[in-house]
């Protein structure tokens, strides 16, 4: 297992779900890439808020709009090259397509934990940091 495999598997699950729900017309390979980019950006912001709680320096508010957009663009571009360039997603889909059902169940639990944590943790840390700003 390479170190990117969990990341690629998360991409595959988003891709597979999108494809089953709306078919190929909805370009699931791009939707999955954008979904992964949003998760990474949420992790990035959560990390900045956590740094604020630790250090007291508000890195998020110090970012200009341009810097925030450039960070998001860098994440999307990196994911483009990881998943879509030269149809890399097809290799990922072939790799995970025939996984055993028991393994899929275990992996899906981890995927759901990651997705939920990627959404909930930044919200909690953001609220906690705002409470710190007020006090």
N, C-alpha and C positions, 0 to 999 in steps of 0.2 A: 504494500500500500504506500503510495507516495503522499507527501504532506498536503497536496491539493485535493486528494480524493474526497474528503468530507465536503469541501467547498463545491467540487464538481457534482457530487451526489445531490447537494441541495439544489443546485442549478437543474439537474436532471428531474428531480421531483416537481419543481415549479413548471418546467417545460412539459413534463408528462401530464400534469394536472391541466394545464392550459390547453394542451392539444386535445385531451379527452373532452374537455368542456366545450371548446369552440372550434376545434378542428384546425387544419393547416392554414385556412384563410386568415386566421387571426395572428399569423406569424409568431407562433409560440416560442421560437428560438430568441426573438428579440424581446418579447414580453418577459421571458425568464431572465434574460440578461439585465433588463431594467429592474426587475424585482430584486435580483441579487445586488444591484447597485444601490437600491434604496435601503436594503438591509445593512450593507456595509456603511452607508452614510449615517444611518441611525446609530450604528456601533461607534462610528467616529464621533458624532455629537455626544453620545453618552459618555465616551471617554473624556471629552473636553469638560463636560459637566462634572465628572468624577474628579478630574484634576482641580477644578474650582473648589470642590468640597475639601480636597486635601490641602491645596496651596493658598486658597483665597484669591487667586488671580483668575478673573473671568475671561478665559480664552475665547469663548464663543462671542461675547460682546465686542471683543477686540478684533474679530474678523470683519473685514469689509465685505460688502455684498459681492464684490469682484472675487475676493479670496474664497468665499463660500462657493461661488459658482465654479471657480477653477478647481477646487477640491472635488466637487461633484463631477465635473467634467473628467478629471483625472481618473476617478473611480470608474466612470462609464467607459472611458477609452481603454483602461486596463482590462475591464471585463469583456469589452468587444474583442480585444486580441486574444484573451483567454478562451472565450467561448465561440465566437462567430468567425473570426479570421480564418480563412482556408477551411470553412465548415468544420471547425473543431468540435462543435456540438454534436455532430454525427458520430464521431469517435466516442464521445461521452455517452451518448444514447446507446450505442452498441455495447459499450462496456457494462452498463447497468441494466440493460433491458431484460435479461434473463436471470435476474437475481432470485434466489430461493425465497419463498413466501415468508418463512420465519425470520430471515435476515432483513427483508423489507419491513416487517413489523417493528423490529428492533430499531432499525435506522429511522423509520418514520417517527418514532417516539423522540429520538434525539433531534430530528429536524424540527418537530413542533416545539420542543423546548427551546431550541435556538431562535426560531421565529418569534415566539412569544417573549422570550427574554430580550430580543433585539428591539421589540416595541415597548415592553413594559419598563425595562431598566432605565432607558433614557427619560421616560416620563417621570419615574420615581426620583431619579437623580436631579432632574430639572426642577421638580417641585421642592425637593430638599434644598437645592441651591437657592431657590427663590426665598424660601423661609430663612436661609442664612443671610441673604441680602437685606431682608427686612430687619433682622435682629442685629 
